[in-house]
Structure formats: structure tokens, C-alpha cells
Amino acid sequence: MSSSATNILVTGANGGLGLGICLRLIDSFLESRHATESLNIIYTTRSARKGSDTLKTLQAHLRKHYSLSQHKRITFQPENVELTDLLSIRELVRKVNLSDLTKLDAIICNAGIGGWIGLDWFAAIPAILADIRNATVWPFYKLGTIGAVTKPQLPDGSLTQPEPPLGEIFCANLFGHYMLVHWLMPLLRACESNTPGTIIWVSSVEPQNYHFKSDDLQGLQTDAPYEHGKRLTDLLALTSNQPATEKATASFTSTEGMKLQRHVRSVPTQYVYQPGIVVTSVISLYWIIQQAYLLGIYLARWAGSPWSTVKPYTAAHGAVWLALATEDEIRKAEIDAHAGELTNATAVAKRGRVKWGTAINRAGTTTVRPTEVDHWGLTGSGAAFASHWWGGKSGLGRKPGAVDAKPEDVKGFVALGAQAWEDMEQLRKDWERRIEESEQP
Ligand SMILES: NC(=O)c1ccc[n+]([C@@H]2O[C@H](COP(=O)([O-])OP(=O)(O)OC[C@H]3O[C@@H](n4cnc5c(N)ncnc54)[C@H](OP(=O)(O)O)[C@@H]3O)[C@@H](O)[C@H]2O)c1
């Protein structure tokens, strides 16, 4: 691997969206970058066997579609991590930090679990029959688990106080990534200031304001911990450039006290992306039901749903664009998303971040588009939805019953985001202190 290679880390790469992202990264990089540039994909799985199977798939893709000279521009670095195990995350970070990587250009926080135990078929069937387009994009009939926790993090008896519980879905989807990203900060901050590192949080089209309860950060008391965690992901990422979160985000991106330092050149930028509805193993269904589900998502697309992306490679478009685009290209797209407000100088200056989504048309062509976020709108400006929505007034792609975010909703969203950043930072520091204590002789 050359020291100037673009290094991108993808978690949960052995299947589903993660594998789609890796395959699409290869194609987009080779299609768009100069022949002298190279890409190193660091991908994680949960076992050595899954890592080597993934390597075979990625290498077979390269062999099938590209010449030998193109092969040489792509390298793979398989790694293992269990995101519900903080010591496993720390082990991965140690390994990556000790490797010859000089910087990390992007991290795609993809791995995750749904944690659902089934579907409420009595609610699902009539809803799907009545409106397949929306019922498959916002499936209110999934049955979640309440109170699932990870295995104990630290050896028995290594702490003076009992170890507190850590929510399993919260940790697999968000907190494990949060720790990983923080601990990898020396590499992310080693990117040049004109090409800062990129953190891509993976959300979903689904979460609404009501899914998140700020007094239950880990979602231990809700029967929708997945949606709660995705709403928290939106809150964190979309407010990451707001003055109200400055102190907490500075602490999150700080490399102070970290043993393995690189030269600090920049601060990474945080984005949030949602892949649409993709048929993967995130929801466990019997084979025959999985086939019906696949057909249902295709039907929803043909009925006009722009979020029914179906296939992981297709759905990966948004993540790959965010990982490979220059900051200027993303800024330009953000300004376009604010098109309806460009006359309002204050709104432009305080530009809010966009939740990027992979959108698709009936013919299967994808584009990367702003997603409407409850109480944030498209850009956090509070501007009327229809004024600058890419789907036009037709409302396709908009949750039925959604209402425009009012300025006070946006204010509330930012306040919740700021509180969430503080709570996440506190949780990170608490766990770092516990890990340190458990290692005292
Ligand atoms: N599918 C959709 O429609 C959809 C929609 C919106 C958002 N998303 C998001 O997309 C991401 C990928 O989901 P997917 O649909 O591709 O699901 P998937 O096919 O089940 O893949 C999930 C990946 O994450 C890994 N993973 C799960 N728990 C982990 C843990 N504790 N530690 C490390 N790795 C772990 C899995 O590894 P194993 O194979 O070892 O389990 C697998 O590689 C998730 O964040 C999900 O929330 C999916």
C-alpha cells in the first residue's frame, strides 16, 4: 500500500450493505480517480473465516471486472471486531494504529443489528395491502425487544463498583462505533486540512421524533431500540456542526492523552446517510417470507417509492459518494439542498447538515438525495418542505402525515442534539475510566 493511498474503513463488511459498500467503493474509485491513485479498504467482520470469505468475494469482483494494472490500485485489509465488546474495539484500534497507515480518510459506521423478534402480521398485512409503497418504507409493525444488554465488558471483580449495563442494540449500532471513531481520531485527524477525514454514520429513513427518549439514552426501556438509536444517530450527526455542540464535539474529536499520535492536521467532518430499504439479513425471515418481502420492496419501488433500493450495491450509492467526494462537492450539494433559502443570508451562513439518502427511480437509477428528518426538515432551516424538496409537491418519499419543521422544532432538535452529545461524551469517559481501572494491577 502506498503512503498516499486513500484509506477507508467499513464495518460489517461480510454481507448486506457493508459488502455492497466495499464493492461499490472499488468500482467508483477505479471509475473516477486518476490511474496513479490507489485505495486501501480496511473492512471488519466478526471472525477470521468471514474476513477471508469477504476477501475472496472482493478479489473475485476485481478479477472479473478489471485489468491487472487496475487490481494493483486496490488493496484490502481484513480486520475483526465485535462492536458490543469495548475491549475488542480497543484491540482493533491498537492494531490499526500500529500498522503503517499514515491517515484514515473515511470511516463508514455500517455494522448493525435490528434486534427485532418478529412482525405483527395482523397489522402488517392490511397495511401492506392498503399502501405497499409507504407500509414497507415505514414499517410500524416490527416487534422490538426491550432491555437487551451486552455481555459484561470487563473481567469479573476488576471494578470497585458493579459494572452498569450496556444496551446491546445501542452498542452494536452506535456506541461501539462512537468509541471506535474516537479512538481512531489520531488517524482521522492526520488527513490534510484541504481533504479532512470523513465520518459516515449509517441511519435509516424511519426514525421519528417520538422514537427517541432523552432520559433513556441507550434505549433500554423502549420496545423500539433500533429506531431510537437511529434517531440518536440523526441527532448527533446533524447537529455536529452547530455552535451548541461545539464543546462536546471538540472533546469527541480530541486526541489528547492518546498514546499513538500522528501529526494533527484537520478535524474530520461528520455526515449521516440512510440506504433506503434494502433486502438483507438485518431482519430475520423464513426463506419464503424473505422472497415475498423482496417482491414487496420491488413492488413498492414500481409504485413510486424512491427509498426502495432493494439491493445492497444499489443502496450503497450514498455512502460511497460521501466517502469519495471532495468536501467542496458535498458543500455544493448541501447548498443545492438549501436552494429554496438562498435568498436568506442567515440561513445560508448557518447551514444545517443534510441526511443523505440513496434514492431510486422505477428503472433502478440511483441518486443521492436529502431525506426529510422529523423536526429538522431537509436542512435544519425550518423552511417549508415543498419549497425545495427534490421529490416536488407530489410528496413521494415523504412519510405520510409528515409536517414541515417549524423554527421551534428545529431549535428543539438542536437542543436535544446538544444534550445527546454531552451524554455520549460522558458515557465514553465513564467507560474509558472503567477500562483503565480494570487494568490496574
Ligand atoms: N437493510 C435495510 O433495509 C436497512 C435500512 C436502513 C438502515 N440499514 C442499516 O444498514 C446497516 C447494515 O445493515 P444490513 O441491512 O446490511 O444488515 P446485515 O445484512 O445484517 O449486515 C450487518 C453487518 O453488521 C455486522 N454486525 C452486526 N452486529 C455486529 C457487532 N456486534 N459487531 C460487529 N459487527 C456486527 C454483521 O456481522 P455478522 O454477519 O457477523 O452478523 C454484518 O456484517 C445497519 O446499520 C442497518 O441499521 C439497513
The ligand as a MOL file (V3000), in Angstrom:
LIG
                    3D

  0  0  0     0  0            999 V3000
M  V30 BEGIN CTAB
M  V30 COUNTS 48 52 0 0 0
M  V30 BEGIN ATOM
M  V30 1 N -31.4420 -3.3450 5.3420 0
M  V30 2 C -32.0940 -2.1920 5.4050 0
M  V30 3 O -33.1920 -2.0220 4.8350 0
M  V30 4 C -31.5020 -1.0470 6.1620 0
M  V30 5 C -32.2420 0.1630 6.1920 0
M  V30 6 C -31.7260 1.2310 6.8840 0
M  V30 7 C -30.5060 1.1230 7.5270 0
M  V30 8 N -29.8060 -0.0490 7.4800 0 CHG=1
M  V30 9 C -28.5410 -0.0960 8.1970 0
M  V30 10 O -27.5360 -0.6310 7.3810 0
M  V30 11 C -26.5320 -1.2320 8.1960 0
M  V30 12 C -26.2000 -2.6010 7.6640 0
M  V30 13 O -27.3590 -3.4110 7.7770 0
M  V30 14 P -27.6800 -4.5810 6.7580 0
M  V30 15 O -29.0700 -4.3820 6.3230 0
M  V30 16 O -26.6210 -4.7350 5.7450 0 CHG=-1
M  V30 17 O -27.6790 -5.8100 7.7820 0
M  V30 18 P -26.9300 -7.2240 7.7170 0
M  V30 19 O -27.0320 -7.8210 6.3730 0
M  V30 20 O -27.4790 -7.9950 8.8730 0
M  V30 21 O -25.3990 -6.8520 7.9910 0
M  V30 22 C -24.9950 -6.3460 9.2310 0
M  V30 23 C -23.4980 -6.4250 9.3400 0
M  V30 24 O -23.1180 -5.9070 10.6220 0
M  V30 25 C -22.3720 -6.9020 11.3080 0
M  V30 26 N -22.5920 -6.8170 12.7410 0
M  V30 27 C -23.7800 -6.9740 13.3830 0
M  V30 28 N -23.5880 -6.8550 14.7090 0
M  V30 29 C -22.2740 -6.6300 14.9030 0
M  V30 30 C -21.4730 -6.4540 16.0470 0
M  V30 31 N -21.9780 -6.5020 17.2820 0
M  V30 32 N -20.1510 -6.2610 15.8950 0
M  V30 33 C -19.6140 -6.2300 14.6620 0
M  V30 34 N -20.3130 -6.3910 13.5340 0
M  V30 35 C -21.6340 -6.6030 13.6500 0
M  V30 36 C -22.8620 -8.2160 10.7370 0
M  V30 37 O -21.9290 -9.2370 11.0270 0
M  V30 38 P -22.4290 -10.8060 11.1120 0
M  V30 39 O -22.6590 -11.2440 9.7190 0
M  V30 40 O -21.2830 -11.4720 11.7780 0
M  V30 41 O -23.6800 -10.8030 11.9370 0
M  V30 42 C -22.9630 -7.8580 9.2670 0
M  V30 43 O -21.6960 -7.8280 8.6810 0
M  V30 44 C -27.0820 -1.2140 9.6120 0
M  V30 45 O -26.5360 -0.1310 10.3150 0
M  V30 46 C -28.5660 -1.0050 9.4130 0
M  V30 47 O -29.1680 -0.3720 10.5090 0
M  V30 48 C -30.2840 -1.1390 6.8210 0
M  V30 END ATOM
M  V30 BEGIN BOND
M  V30 1 1 1 2
M  V30 2 2 2 3
M  V30 3 1 2 4
M  V30 4 1 4 5
M  V30 5 2 4 48
M  V30 6 2 5 6
M  V30 7 1 6 7
M  V30 8 2 7 8
M  V30 9 1 8 9
M  V30 10 1 8 48
M  V30 11 1 9 10
M  V30 12 1 9 46
M  V30 13 1 10 11
M  V30 14 1 11 12
M  V30 15 1 11 44
M  V30 16 1 12 13
M  V30 17 1 13 14
M  V30 18 2 14 15
M  V30 19 1 14 16
M  V30 20 1 14 17
M  V30 21 1 17 18
M  V30 22 2 18 19
M  V30 23 1 18 20
M  V30 24 1 18 21
M  V30 25 1 21 22
M  V30 26 1 22 23
M  V30 27 1 23 24
M  V30 28 1 23 42
M  V30 29 1 24 25
M  V30 30 1 25 26
M  V30 31 1 25 36
M  V30 32 1 26 27
M  V30 33 1 26 35
M  V30 34 2 27 28
M  V30 35 1 28 29
M  V30 36 1 29 30
M  V30 37 2 29 35
M  V30 38 1 30 31
M  V30 39 2 30 32
M  V30 40 1 32 33
M  V30 41 2 33 34
M  V30 42 1 34 35
M  V30 43 1 36 37
M  V30 44 1 36 42
M  V30 45 1 37 38
M  V30 46 2 38 39
M  V30 47 1 38 40
M  V30 48 1 38 41
M  V30 49 1 42 43
M  V30 50 1 44 45
M  V30 51 1 44 46
M  V30 52 1 46 47
M  V30 END BOND
M  V30 END CTAB
M  END
